[in-house]
Amino acid sequence: MLTEMYVNTRLALESFAKDKRGVTAIEYAIIGVAISAIVLAVFNGGDADSGLRGALENAITKITTNVDAAAGAGQEAGKE
């Protein structure tokens, strides 16, 4: 009886050690946390005028200004 319990326990432990079903989910969770930490560091780090955040805000402001100027010029030309 003791030998049978030992064998069953040994088989259960070997089966548990070979089971890889939860490993992929844990790996994806770790990757997700790493990506979110990088995104937060890039967009919230430092001054608002420096880094990627500042560059994106400046670019969007410049594009908006140019589009507004072009739209205004187009309306001016349509009035003539």
mmCIF file of the N, C-alpha and C atoms, coordinates in Angstrom:
data_MODEL
# 
_entry.id   MODEL 
# 
loop_
_atom_site.group_PDB 
_atom_site.id 
_atom_site.type_symbol 
_atom_site.label_atom_id 
_atom_site.label_alt_id 
_atom_site.label_comp_id 
_atom_site.label_asym_id 
_atom_site.label_entity_id 
_atom_site.label_seq_id 
_atom_site.pdbx_PDB_ins_code 
_atom_site.Cartn_x 
_atom_site.Cartn_y 
_atom_site.Cartn_z 
_atom_site.occupancy 
_atom_site.B_iso_or_equiv 
_atom_site.pdbx_formal_charge 
_atom_site.auth_seq_id 
_atom_site.auth_comp_id 
_atom_site.auth_asym_id 
_atom_site.auth_atom_id 
_atom_site.pdbx_PDB_model_num 
ATOM 1   N N  . MET A 1 1  ? 0.817   -1.181 0.000   1.00 0.00 ? 1  MET A N  1 
ATOM 2   C CA . MET A 1 1  ? 0.000   0.000  0.000   1.00 0.00 ? 1  MET A CA 1 
ATOM 3   C C  . MET A 1 1  ? 0.874   1.263  0.000   1.00 0.00 ? 1  MET A C  1 
ATOM 4   N N  . LEU A 1 2  ? 1.921   1.278  0.771   1.00 0.00 ? 2  LEU A N  1 
ATOM 5   C CA . LEU A 1 2  ? 2.824   2.422  0.808   1.00 0.00 ? 2  LEU A CA 1 
ATOM 6   C C  . LEU A 1 2  ? 3.531   2.597  -0.532  1.00 0.00 ? 2  LEU A C  1 
ATOM 7   N N  . THR A 1 3  ? 3.891   1.493  -1.150  1.00 0.00 ? 3  THR A N  1 
ATOM 8   C CA . THR A 1 3  ? 4.539   1.562  -2.459  1.00 0.00 ? 3  THR A CA 1 
ATOM 9   C C  . THR A 1 3  ? 3.584   2.125  -3.497  1.00 0.00 ? 3  THR A C  1 
ATOM 10  N N  . GLU A 1 4  ? 2.329   1.746  -3.435  1.00 0.00 ? 4  GLU A N  1 
ATOM 11  C CA . GLU A 1 4  ? 1.328   2.232  -4.387  1.00 0.00 ? 4  GLU A CA 1 
ATOM 12  C C  . GLU A 1 4  ? 1.134   3.744  -4.228  1.00 0.00 ? 4  GLU A C  1 
ATOM 13  N N  . MET A 1 5  ? 1.091   4.244  -2.976  1.00 0.00 ? 5  MET A N  1 
ATOM 14  C CA . MET A 1 5  ? 0.966   5.685  -2.739  1.00 0.00 ? 5  MET A CA 1 
ATOM 15  C C  . MET A 1 5  ? 2.196   6.426  -3.259  1.00 0.00 ? 5  MET A C  1 
ATOM 16  N N  . TYR A 1 6  ? 3.368   5.838  -3.061  1.00 0.00 ? 6  TYR A N  1 
ATOM 17  C CA . TYR A 1 6  ? 4.604   6.453  -3.549  1.00 0.00 ? 6  TYR A CA 1 
ATOM 18  C C  . TYR A 1 6  ? 4.579   6.566  -5.069  1.00 0.00 ? 6  TYR A C  1 
ATOM 19  N N  . VAL A 1 7  ? 4.179   5.488  -5.735  1.00 0.00 ? 7  VAL A N  1 
ATOM 20  C CA . VAL A 1 7  ? 4.136   5.478  -7.204  1.00 0.00 ? 7  VAL A CA 1 
ATOM 21  C C  . VAL A 1 7  ? 3.120   6.494  -7.700  1.00 0.00 ? 7  VAL A C  1 
ATOM 22  N N  . ASN A 1 8  ? 1.944   6.541  -7.090  1.00 0.00 ? 8  ASN A N  1 
ATOM 23  C CA . ASN A 1 8  ? 0.911   7.493  -7.521  1.00 0.00 ? 8  ASN A CA 1 
ATOM 24  C C  . ASN A 1 8  ? 1.363   8.933  -7.297  1.00 0.00 ? 8  ASN A C  1 
ATOM 25  N N  . THR A 1 9  ? 2.016   9.181  -6.154  1.00 0.00 ? 9  THR A N  1 
ATOM 26  C CA . THR A 1 9  ? 2.522   10.523 -5.875  1.00 0.00 ? 9  THR A CA 1 
ATOM 27  C C  . THR A 1 9  ? 3.604   10.906 -6.865  1.00 0.00 ? 9  THR A C  1 
ATOM 28  N N  . ARG A 1 10 ? 4.487   9.964  -7.150  1.00 0.00 ? 10 ARG A N  1 
ATOM 29  C CA . ARG A 1 10 ? 5.573   10.215 -8.107  1.00 0.00 ? 10 ARG A CA 1 
ATOM 30  C C  . ARG A 1 10 ? 5.018   10.517 -9.497  1.00 0.00 ? 10 ARG A C  1 
ATOM 31  N N  . LEU A 1 11 ? 4.020   9.771  -9.939  1.00 0.00 ? 11 LEU A N  1 
ATOM 32  C CA . LEU A 1 11 ? 3.401   9.998  -11.246 1.00 0.00 ? 11 LEU A CA 1 
ATOM 33  C C  . LEU A 1 11 ? 2.690   11.355 -11.288 1.00 0.00 ? 11 LEU A C  1 
ATOM 34  N N  . ALA A 1 12 ? 2.019   11.703 -10.198 1.00 0.00 ? 12 ALA A N  1 
ATOM 35  C CA . ALA A 1 12 ? 1.325   12.995 -10.147 1.00 0.00 ? 12 ALA A CA 1 
ATOM 36  C C  . ALA A 1 12 ? 2.325   14.143 -10.213 1.00 0.00 ? 12 ALA A C  1 
ATOM 37  N N  . LEU A 1 13 ? 3.439   14.042 -9.497  1.00 0.00 ? 13 LEU A N  1 
ATOM 38  C CA . LEU A 1 13 ? 4.460   15.091 -9.520  1.00 0.00 ? 13 LEU A CA 1 
ATOM 39  C C  . LEU A 1 13 ? 5.112   15.210 -10.896 1.00 0.00 ? 13 LEU A C  1 
ATOM 40  N N  . GLU A 1 14 ? 5.377   14.090 -11.541 1.00 0.00 ? 14 GLU A N  1 
ATOM 41  C CA . GLU A 1 14 ? 5.954   14.130 -12.893 1.00 0.00 ? 14 GLU A CA 1 
ATOM 42  C C  . GLU A 1 14 ? 4.977   14.757 -13.876 1.00 0.00 ? 14 GLU A C  1 
ATOM 43  N N  . SER A 1 15 ? 3.706   14.428 -13.747 1.00 0.00 ? 15 SER A N  1 
ATOM 44  C CA . SER A 1 15 ? 2.691   15.005 -14.620 1.00 0.00 ? 15 SER A CA 1 
ATOM 45  C C  . SER A 1 15 ? 2.594   16.516 -14.403 1.00 0.00 ? 15 SER A C  1 
ATOM 46  N N  . PHE A 1 16 ? 2.647   16.926 -13.135 1.00 0.00 ? 16 PHE A N  1 
ATOM 47  C CA . PHE A 1 16 ? 2.590   18.354 -12.812 1.00 0.00 ? 16 PHE A CA 1 
ATOM 48  C C  . PHE A 1 16 ? 3.806   19.094 -13.374 1.00 0.00 ? 16 PHE A C  1 
ATOM 49  N N  . ALA A 1 17 ? 4.963   18.494 -13.297 1.00 0.00 ? 17 ALA A N  1 
ATOM 50  C CA . ALA A 1 17 ? 6.190   19.120 -13.784 1.00 0.00 ? 17 ALA A CA 1 
ATOM 51  C C  . ALA A 1 17 ? 6.183   19.268 -15.300 1.00 0.00 ? 17 ALA A C  1 
ATOM 52  N N  . LYS A 1 18 ? 5.536   18.357 -15.994 1.00 0.00 ? 18 LYS A N  1 
ATOM 53  C CA . LYS A 1 18 ? 5.498   18.408 -17.460 1.00 0.00 ? 18 LYS A CA 1 
ATOM 54  C C  . LYS A 1 18 ? 4.375   19.292 -17.993 1.00 0.00 ? 18 LYS A C  1 
ATOM 55  N N  . ASP A 1 19 ? 3.435   19.673 -17.142 1.00 0.00 ? 19 ASP A N  1 
ATOM 56  C CA . ASP A 1 19 ? 2.282   20.471 -17.563 1.00 0.00 ? 19 ASP A CA 1 
ATOM 57  C C  . ASP A 1 19 ? 2.726   21.898 -17.853 1.00 0.00 ? 19 ASP A C  1 
ATOM 58  N N  . LYS A 1 20 ? 2.572   22.355 -19.095 1.00 0.00 ? 20 LYS A N  1 
ATOM 59  C CA . LYS A 1 20 ? 3.031   23.675 -19.529 1.00 0.00 ? 20 LYS A CA 1 
ATOM 60  C C  . LYS A 1 20 ? 1.865   24.602 -19.879 1.00 0.00 ? 20 LYS A C  1 
ATOM 61  N N  . ARG A 1 21 ? 0.646   24.258 -19.508 1.00 0.00 ? 21 ARG A N  1 
ATOM 62  C CA . ARG A 1 21 ? -0.517  25.043 -19.927 1.00 0.00 ? 21 ARG A CA 1 
ATOM 63  C C  . ARG A 1 21 ? -0.511  26.466 -19.392 1.00 0.00 ? 21 ARG A C  1 
ATOM 64  N N  . GLY A 1 22 ? -0.103  26.695 -18.167 1.00 0.00 ? 22 GLY A N  1 
ATOM 65  C CA . GLY A 1 22 ? -0.146  28.031 -17.581 1.00 0.00 ? 22 GLY A CA 1 
ATOM 66  C C  . GLY A 1 22 ? 1.070   28.888 -17.891 1.00 0.00 ? 22 GLY A C  1 
ATOM 67  N N  . VAL A 1 23 ? 2.113   28.285 -18.430 1.00 0.00 ? 23 VAL A N  1 
ATOM 68  C CA . VAL A 1 23 ? 3.353   29.016 -18.677 1.00 0.00 ? 23 VAL A CA 1 
ATOM 69  C C  . VAL A 1 23 ? 3.153   30.115 -19.713 1.00 0.00 ? 23 VAL A C  1 
ATOM 70  N N  . THR A 1 24 ? 2.433   29.835 -20.777 1.00 0.00 ? 24 THR A N  1 
ATOM 71  C CA . THR A 1 24 ? 2.240   30.816 -21.839 1.00 0.00 ? 24 THR A CA 1 
ATOM 72  C C  . THR A 1 24 ? 1.476   32.028 -21.320 1.00 0.00 ? 24 THR A C  1 
ATOM 73  N N  . ALA A 1 25 ? 0.445   31.810 -20.533 1.00 0.00 ? 25 ALA A N  1 
ATOM 74  C CA . ALA A 1 25 ? -0.335  32.920 -19.987 1.00 0.00 ? 25 ALA A CA 1 
ATOM 75  C C  . ALA A 1 25 ? 0.539   33.802 -19.092 1.00 0.00 ? 25 ALA A C  1 
ATOM 76  N N  . ILE A 1 26 ? 1.389   33.200 -18.308 1.00 0.00 ? 26 ILE A N  1 
ATOM 77  C CA . ILE A 1 26 ? 2.275   33.966 -17.435 1.00 0.00 ? 26 ILE A CA 1 
ATOM 78  C C  . ILE A 1 26 ? 3.273   34.770 -18.262 1.00 0.00 ? 26 ILE A C  1 
ATOM 79  N N  . GLU A 1 27 ? 3.796   34.171 -19.324 1.00 0.00 ? 27 GLU A N  1 
ATOM 80  C CA . GLU A 1 27 ? 4.739   34.886 -20.188 1.00 0.00 ? 27 GLU A CA 1 
ATOM 81  C C  . GLU A 1 27 ? 4.068   36.092 -20.842 1.00 0.00 ? 27 GLU A C  1 
ATOM 82  N N  . TYR A 1 28 ? 2.847   35.928 -21.329 1.00 0.00 ? 28 TYR A N  1 
ATOM 83  C CA . TYR A 1 28 ? 2.135   37.048 -21.932 1.00 0.00 ? 28 TYR A CA 1 
ATOM 84  C C  . TYR A 1 28 ? 1.846   38.139 -20.905 1.00 0.00 ? 28 TYR A C  1 
ATOM 85  N N  . ALA A 1 29 ? 1.544   37.772 -19.692 1.00 0.00 ? 29 ALA A N  1 
ATOM 86  C CA . ALA A 1 29 ? 1.303   38.762 -18.640 1.00 0.00 ? 29 ALA A CA 1 
ATOM 87  C C  . ALA A 1 29 ? 2.574   39.557 -18.350 1.00 0.00 ? 29 ALA A C  1 
ATOM 88  N N  . ILE A 1 30 ? 3.702   38.877 -18.286 1.00 0.00 ? 30 ILE A N  1 
ATOM 89  C CA . ILE A 1 30 ? 4.972   39.563 -18.041 1.00 0.00 ? 30 ILE A CA 1 
ATOM 90  C C  . ILE A 1 30 ? 5.306   40.510 -19.190 1.00 0.00 ? 30 ILE A C  1 
ATOM 91  N N  . ILE A 1 31 ? 5.086   40.081 -20.416 1.00 0.00 ? 31 ILE A N  1 
ATOM 92  C CA . ILE A 1 31 ? 5.340   40.936 -21.578 1.00 0.00 ? 31 ILE A CA 1 
ATOM 93  C C  . ILE A 1 31 ? 4.420   42.155 -21.547 1.00 0.00 ? 31 ILE A C  1 
ATOM 94  N N  . GLY A 1 32 ? 3.155   41.956 -21.202 1.00 0.00 ? 32 GLY A N  1 
ATOM 95  C CA . GLY A 1 32 ? 2.207   43.073 -21.119 1.00 0.00 ? 32 GLY A CA 1 
ATOM 96  C C  . GLY A 1 32 ? 2.602   44.091 -20.077 1.00 0.00 ? 32 GLY A C  1 
ATOM 97  N N  . VAL A 1 33 ? 3.039   43.620 -18.930 1.00 0.00 ? 33 VAL A N  1 
ATOM 98  C CA . VAL A 1 33 ? 3.487   44.537 -17.869 1.00 0.00 ? 33 VAL A CA 1 
ATOM 99  C C  . VAL A 1 33 ? 4.725   45.306 -18.320 1.00 0.00 ? 33 VAL A C  1 
ATOM 100 N N  . ALA A 1 34 ? 5.644   44.634 -18.987 1.00 0.00 ? 34 ALA A N  1 
ATOM 101 C CA . ALA A 1 34 ? 6.863   45.303 -19.450 1.00 0.00 ? 34 ALA A CA 1 
ATOM 102 C C  . ALA A 1 34 ? 6.531   46.382 -20.483 1.00 0.00 ? 34 ALA A C  1 
ATOM 103 N N  . ILE A 1 35 ? 5.652   46.081 -21.417 1.00 0.00 ? 35 ILE A N  1 
ATOM 104 C CA . ILE A 1 35 ? 5.279   47.055 -22.446 1.00 0.00 ? 35 ILE A CA 1 
ATOM 105 C C  . ILE A 1 35 ? 4.571   48.251 -21.821 1.00 0.00 ? 35 ILE A C  1 
ATOM 106 N N  . SER A 1 36 ? 3.662   48.004 -20.881 1.00 0.00 ? 36 SER A N  1 
ATOM 107 C CA . SER A 1 36 ? 2.965   49.126 -20.254 1.00 0.00 ? 36 SER A CA 1 
ATOM 108 C C  . SER A 1 36 ? 3.922   49.990 -19.430 1.00 0.00 ? 36 SER A C  1 
ATOM 109 N N  . ALA A 1 37 ? 4.908   49.384 -18.794 1.00 0.00 ? 37 ALA A N  1 
ATOM 110 C CA . ALA A 1 37 ? 5.897   50.154 -18.039 1.00 0.00 ? 37 ALA A CA 1 
ATOM 111 C C  . ALA A 1 37 ? 6.730   51.025 -18.976 1.00 0.00 ? 37 ALA A C  1 
ATOM 112 N N  . ILE A 1 38 ? 7.089   50.500 -20.132 1.00 0.00 ? 38 ILE A N  1 
ATOM 113 C CA . ILE A 1 38 ? 7.863   51.270 -21.111 1.00 0.00 ? 38 ILE A CA 1 
ATOM 114 C C  . ILE A 1 38 ? 7.042   52.439 -21.640 1.00 0.00 ? 38 ILE A C  1 
ATOM 115 N N  . VAL A 1 39 ? 5.780   52.188 -21.966 1.00 0.00 ? 39 VAL A N  1 
ATOM 116 C CA . VAL A 1 39 ? 4.910   53.249 -22.482 1.00 0.00 ? 39 VAL A CA 1 
ATOM 117 C C  . VAL A 1 39 ? 4.736   54.343 -21.434 1.00 0.00 ? 39 VAL A C  1 
ATOM 118 N N  . LEU A 1 40 ? 4.509   53.959 -20.196 1.00 0.00 ? 40 LEU A N  1 
ATOM 119 C CA . LEU A 1 40 ? 4.373   54.962 -19.136 1.00 0.00 ? 40 LEU A CA 1 
ATOM 120 C C  . LEU A 1 40 ? 5.653   55.761 -18.945 1.00 0.00 ? 40 LEU A C  1 
ATOM 121 N N  . ALA A 1 41 ? 6.787   55.097 -19.006 1.00 0.00 ? 41 ALA A N  1 
ATOM 122 C CA . ALA A 1 41 ? 8.061   55.794 -18.839 1.00 0.00 ? 41 ALA A CA 1 
ATOM 123 C C  . ALA A 1 41 ? 8.304   56.782 -19.971 1.00 0.00 ? 41 ALA A C  1 
ATOM 124 N N  . VAL A 1 42 ? 7.926   56.409 -21.181 1.00 0.00 ? 42 VAL A N  1 
ATOM 125 C CA . VAL A 1 42 ? 8.158   57.282 -22.337 1.00 0.00 ? 42 VAL A CA 1 
ATOM 126 C C  . VAL A 1 42 ? 7.236   58.492 -22.305 1.00 0.00 ? 42 VAL A C  1 
ATOM 127 N N  . PHE A 1 43 ? 5.958   58.273 -22.005 1.00 0.00 ? 43 PHE A N  1 
ATOM 128 C CA . PHE A 1 43 ? 5.004   59.376 -22.100 1.00 0.00 ? 43 PHE A CA 1 
ATOM 129 C C  . PHE A 1 43 ? 4.884   60.202 -20.828 1.00 0.00 ? 43 PHE A C  1 
ATOM 130 N N  . ASN A 1 44 ? 5.231   59.673 -19.678 1.00 0.00 ? 44 ASN A N  1 
ATOM 131 C CA . ASN A 1 44 ? 5.104   60.429 -18.440 1.00 0.00 ? 44 ASN A CA 1 
ATOM 132 C C  . ASN A 1 44 ? 6.437   60.848 -17.845 1.00 0.00 ? 44 ASN A C  1 
ATOM 133 N N  . GLY A 1 45 ? 7.524   60.487 -18.467 1.00 0.00 ? 45 GLY A N  1 
ATOM 134 C CA . GLY A 1 45 ? 8.828   60.801 -17.898 1.00 0.00 ? 45 GLY A CA 1 
ATOM 135 C C  . GLY A 1 45 ? 9.278   62.213 -18.217 1.00 0.00 ? 45 GLY A C  1 
ATOM 136 N N  . GLY A 1 46 ? 9.887   62.861 -17.243 1.00 0.00 ? 46 GLY A N  1 
ATOM 137 C CA . GLY A 1 46 ? 10.498  64.168 -17.469 1.00 0.00 ? 46 GLY A CA 1 
ATOM 138 C C  . GLY A 1 46 ? 9.506   65.282 -17.702 1.00 0.00 ? 46 GLY A C  1 
ATOM 139 N N  . ASP A 1 47 ? 9.993   66.343 -18.353 1.00 0.00 ? 47 ASP A N  1 
ATOM 140 C CA . ASP A 1 47 ? 9.154   67.501 -18.651 1.00 0.00 ? 47 ASP A CA 1 
ATOM 141 C C  . ASP A 1 47 ? 8.160   67.157 -19.740 1.00 0.00 ? 47 ASP A C  1 
ATOM 142 N N  . ALA A 1 48 ? 7.115   67.979 -19.812 1.00 0.00 ? 48 ALA A N  1 
ATOM 143 C CA . ALA A 1 48 ? 6.124   67.795 -20.872 1.00 0.00 ? 48 ALA A CA 1 
ATOM 144 C C  . ALA A 1 48 ? 6.682   68.228 -22.224 1.00 0.00 ? 48 ALA A C  1 
ATOM 145 N N  . ASP A 1 49 ? 7.737   69.079 -22.214 1.00 0.00 ? 49 ASP A N  1 
ATOM 146 C CA . ASP A 1 49 ? 8.304   69.594 -23.462 1.00 0.00 ? 49 ASP A CA 1 
ATOM 147 C C  . ASP A 1 49 ? 9.469   68.764 -23.976 1.00 0.00 ? 49 ASP A C  1 
ATOM 148 N N  . SER A 1 50 ? 9.873   67.743 -23.245 1.00 0.00 ? 50 SER A N  1 
ATOM 149 C CA . SER A 1 50 ? 11.025  66.957 -23.678 1.00 0.00 ? 50 SER A CA 1 
ATOM 150 C C  . SER A 1 50 ? 10.598  65.527 -23.986 1.00 0.00 ? 50 SER A C  1 
ATOM 151 N N  . GLY A 1 51 ? 11.444  64.834 -24.673 1.00 0.00 ? 51 GLY A N  1 
ATOM 152 C CA . GLY A 1 51 ? 11.196  63.430 -24.970 1.00 0.00 ? 51 GLY A CA 1 
ATOM 153 C C  . GLY A 1 51 ? 10.166  63.221 -26.056 1.00 0.00 ? 51 GLY A C  1 
ATOM 154 N N  . LEU A 1 52 ? 9.675   62.020 -26.125 1.00 0.00 ? 52 LEU A N  1 
ATOM 155 C CA . LEU A 1 52 ? 8.725   61.640 -27.171 1.00 0.00 ? 52 LEU A CA 1 
ATOM 156 C C  . LEU A 1 52 ? 7.404   62.382 -27.036 1.00 0.00 ? 52 LEU A C  1 
ATOM 157 N N  . ARG A 1 53 ? 6.953   62.546 -25.798 1.00 0.00 ? 53 ARG A N  1 
ATOM 158 C CA . ARG A 1 53 ? 5.683   63.242 -25.585 1.00 0.00 ? 53 ARG A CA 1 
ATOM 159 C C  . ARG A 1 53 ? 5.746   64.669 -26.119 1.00 0.00 ? 53 ARG A C  1 
ATOM 160 N N  . GLY A 1 54 ? 6.808   65.384 -25.783 1.00 0.00 ? 54 GLY A N  1 
ATOM 161 C CA . GLY A 1 54 ? 6.952   66.751 -26.258 1.00 0.00 ? 54 GLY A CA 1 
ATOM 162 C C  . GLY A 1 54 ? 7.069   66.826 -27.771 1.00 0.00 ? 54 GLY A C  1 
ATOM 163 N N  . ALA A 1 55 ? 7.801   65.882 -28.347 1.00 0.00 ? 55 ALA A N  1 
ATOM 164 C CA . ALA A 1 55 ? 7.960   65.863 -29.804 1.00 0.00 ? 55 ALA A CA 1 
ATOM 165 C C  . ALA A 1 55 ? 6.628   65.618 -30.501 1.00 0.00 ? 55 ALA A C  1 
ATOM 166 N N  . LEU A 1 56 ? 5.848   64.690 -29.962 1.00 0.00 ? 56 LEU A N  1 
ATOM 167 C CA . LEU A 1 56 ? 4.539   64.410 -30.565 1.00 0.00 ? 56 LEU A CA 1 
ATOM 168 C C  . LEU A 1 56 ? 3.595   65.605 -30.426 1.00 0.00 ? 56 LEU A C  1 
ATOM 169 N N  . GLU A 1 57 ? 3.591   66.232 -29.248 1.00 0.00 ? 57 GLU A N  1 
ATOM 170 C CA . GLU A 1 57 ? 2.727   67.394 -29.059 1.00 0.00 ? 57 GLU A CA 1 
ATOM 171 C C  . GLU A 1 57 ? 3.131   68.540 -29.982 1.00 0.00 ? 57 GLU A C  1 
ATOM 172 N N  . ASN A 1 58 ? 4.434   68.785 -30.136 1.00 0.00 ? 58 ASN A N  1 
ATOM 173 C CA . ASN A 1 58 ? 4.902   69.835 -31.044 1.00 0.00 ? 58 ASN A CA 1 
ATOM 174 C C  . ASN A 1 58 ? 4.544   69.535 -32.493 1.00 0.00 ? 58 ASN A C  1 
ATOM 175 N N  . ALA A 1 59 ? 4.699   68.271 -32.892 1.00 0.00 ? 59 ALA A N  1 
ATOM 176 C CA . ALA A 1 59 ? 4.369   67.894 -34.269 1.00 0.00 ? 59 ALA A CA 1 
ATOM 177 C C  . ALA A 1 59 ? 2.879   68.060 -34.543 1.00 0.00 ? 59 ALA A C  1 
ATOM 178 N N  . ILE A 1 60 ? 2.043   67.646 -33.597 1.00 0.00 ? 60 ILE A N  1 
ATOM 179 C CA . ILE A 1 60 ? 0.595   67.767 -33.795 1.00 0.00 ? 60 ILE A CA 1 
ATOM 180 C C  . ILE A 1 60 ? 0.189   69.237 -33.840 1.00 0.00 ? 60 ILE A C  1 
ATOM 181 N N  . THR A 1 61 ? 0.797   70.061 -33.006 1.00 0.00 ? 61 THR A N  1 
ATOM 182 C CA . THR A 1 61 ? 0.510   71.497 -33.022 1.00 0.00 ? 61 THR A CA 1 
ATOM 183 C C  . THR A 1 61 ? 0.907   72.112 -34.361 1.00 0.00 ? 61 THR A C  1 
ATOM 184 N N  . LYS A 1 62 ? 2.076   71.743 -34.856 1.00 0.00 ? 62 LYS A N  1 
ATOM 185 C CA . LYS A 1 62 ? 2.551   72.275 -36.137 1.00 0.00 ? 62 LYS A CA 1 
ATOM 186 C C  . LYS A 1 62 ? 1.642   71.832 -37.284 1.00 0.00 ? 62 LYS A C  1 
ATOM 187 N N  . ILE A 1 63 ? 1.243   70.578 -37.285 1.00 0.00 ? 63 ILE A N  1 
ATOM 188 C CA . ILE A 1 63 ? 0.353   70.072 -38.338 1.00 0.00 ? 63 ILE A CA 1 
ATOM 189 C C  . ILE A 1 63 ? -0.988  70.782 -38.280 1.00 0.00 ? 63 ILE A C  1 
ATOM 190 N N  . THR A 1 64 ? -1.537  70.945 -37.079 1.00 0.00 ? 64 THR A N  1 
ATOM 191 C CA . THR A 1 64 ? -2.821  71.628 -36.926 1.00 0.00 ? 64 THR A CA 1 
ATOM 192 C C  . THR A 1 64 ? -2.737  73.070 -37.416 1.00 0.00 ? 64 THR A C  1 
ATOM 193 N N  . THR A 1 65 ? -1.653  73.754 -37.074 1.00 0.00 ? 65 THR A N  1 
ATOM 194 C CA . THR A 1 65 ? -1.460  75.133 -37.521 1.00 0.00 ? 65 THR A CA 1 
ATOM 195 C C  . THR A 1 65 ? -1.391  75.207 -39.047 1.00 0.00 ? 65 THR A C  1 
ATOM 196 N N  . ASN A 1 66 ? -0.653  74.308 -39.658 1.00 0.00 ? 66 ASN A N  1 
ATOM 197 C CA . ASN A 1 66 ? -0.520  74.314 -41.124 1.00 0.00 ? 66 ASN A CA 1 
ATOM 198 C C  . ASN A 1 66 ? -1.835  73.969 -41.817 1.00 0.00 ? 66 ASN A C  1 
ATOM 199 N N  . VAL A 1 67 ? -2.579  73.023 -41.264 1.00 0.00 ? 67 VAL A N  1 
ATOM 200 C CA . VAL A 1 67 ? -3.877  72.666 -41.863 1.00 0.00 ? 67 VAL A CA 1 
ATOM 201 C C  . VAL A 1 67 ? -4.847  73.834 -41.735 1.00 0.00 ? 67 VAL A C  1 
ATOM 202 N N  . ASP A 1 68 ? -4.870  74.484 -40.567 1.00 0.00 ? 68 ASP A N  1 
ATOM 203 C CA . ASP A 1 68 ? -5.743  75.645 -40.390 1.00 0.00 ? 68 ASP A CA 1 
ATOM 204 C C  . ASP A 1 68 ? -5.357  76.775 -41.344 1.00 0.00 ? 68 ASP A C  1 
ATOM 205 N N  . ALA A 1 69 ? -4.055  76.995 -41.522 1.00 0.00 ? 69 ALA A N  1 
ATOM 206 C CA . ALA A 1 69 ? -3.594  78.048 -42.437 1.00 0.00 ? 69 ALA A CA 1 
ATOM 207 C C  . ALA A 1 69 ? -3.980  77.708 -43.877 1.00 0.00 ? 69 ALA A C  1 
ATOM 208 N N  . ALA A 1 70 ? -3.836  76.449 -44.256 1.00 0.00 ? 70 ALA A N  1 
ATOM 209 C CA . ALA A 1 70 ? -4.191  76.045 -45.618 1.00 0.00 ? 70 ALA A CA 1 
ATOM 210 C C  . ALA A 1 70 ? -5.699  76.151 -45.830 1.00 0.00 ? 70 ALA A C  1 
ATOM 211 N N  . ALA A 1 71 ? -6.480  75.796 -44.831 1.00 0.00 ? 71 ALA A N  1 
ATOM 212 C CA . ALA A 1 71 ? -7.936  75.910 -44.960 1.00 0.00 ? 71 ALA A CA 1 
ATOM 213 C C  . ALA A 1 71 ? -8.355  77.376 -45.057 1.00 0.00 ? 71 ALA A C  1 
ATOM 214 N N  . GLY A 1 72 ? -7.689  78.227 -44.283 1.00 0.00 ? 72 GLY A N  1 
ATOM 215 C CA . GLY A 1 72 ? -7.985  79.670 -44.344 1.00 0.00 ? 72 GLY A CA 1 
ATOM 216 C C  . GLY A 1 72 ? -7.619  80.247 -45.694 1.00 0.00 ? 72 GLY A C  1 
ATOM 217 N N  . ALA A 1 73 ? -6.492  79.820 -46.249 1.00 0.00 ? 73 ALA A N  1 
ATOM 218 C CA . ALA A 1 73 ? -6.056  80.304 -47.575 1.00 0.00 ? 73 ALA A CA 1 
ATOM 219 C C  . ALA A 1 73 ? -7.015  79.820 -48.658 1.00 0.00 ? 73 ALA A C  1 
ATOM 220 N N  . GLY A 1 74 ? -7.532  78.616 -48.495 1.00 0.00 ? 74 GLY A N  1 
ATOM 221 C CA . GLY A 1 74 ? -8.482  78.100 -49.472 1.00 0.00 ? 74 GLY A CA 1 
ATOM 222 C C  . GLY A 1 74 ? -9.797  78.836 -49.444 1.00 0.00 ? 74 GLY A C  1 
ATOM 223 N N  . GLN A 1 75 ? -10.223 79.227 -48.264 1.00 0.00 ? 75 GLN A N  1 
ATOM 224 C CA . GLN A 1 75 ? -11.470 80.000 -48.139 1.00 0.00 ? 75 GLN A CA 1 
ATOM 225 C C  . GLN A 1 75 ? -11.290 81.397 -48.692 1.00 0.00 ? 75 GLN A C  1 
ATOM 226 N N  . GLU A 1 76 ? -10.112 81.992 -48.482 1.00 0.00 ? 76 GLU A N  1 
ATOM 227 C CA . GLU A 1 76 ? -9.808  83.330 -49.008 1.00 0.00 ? 76 GLU A CA 1 
ATOM 228 C C  . GLU A 1 76 ? -9.828  83.291 -50.540 1.00 0.00 ? 76 GLU A C  1 
ATOM 229 N N  . ALA A 1 77 ? -9.263  82.237 -51.132 1.00 0.00 ? 77 ALA A N  1 
ATOM 230 C CA . ALA A 1 77 ? -9.222  82.138 -52.590 1.00 0.00 ? 77 ALA A CA 1 
ATOM 231 C C  . ALA A 1 77 ? -10.611 81.912 -53.164 1.00 0.00 ? 77 ALA A C  1 
ATOM 232 N N  . GLY A 1 78 ? -11.479 81.254 -52.413 1.00 0.00 ? 78 GLY A N  1 
ATOM 233 C CA . GLY A 1 78 ? -12.837 80.989 -52.883 1.00 0.00 ? 78 GLY A CA 1 
ATOM 234 C C  . GLY A 1 78 ? -13.709 82.235 -52.870 1.00 0.00 ? 78 GLY A C  1 
ATOM 235 N N  . LYS A 1 79 ? -13.372 83.221 -52.089 1.00 0.00 ? 79 LYS A N  1 
ATOM 236 C CA . LYS A 1 79 ? -14.157 84.460 -51.995 1.00 0.00 ? 79 LYS A CA 1 
ATOM 237 C C  . LYS A 1 79 ? -13.911 85.386 -53.181 1.00 0.00 ? 79 LYS A C  1 
ATOM 238 N N  . GLU A 1 80 ? -12.748 85.246 -53.815 1.00 0.00 ? 80 GLU A N  1 
ATOM 239 C CA . GLU A 1 80 ? -12.386 86.165 -54.911 1.00 0.00 ? 80 GLU A CA 1 
ATOM 240 C C  . GLU A 1 80 ? -13.090 85.850 -56.170 1.00 0.00 ? 80 GLU A C  1 
# 
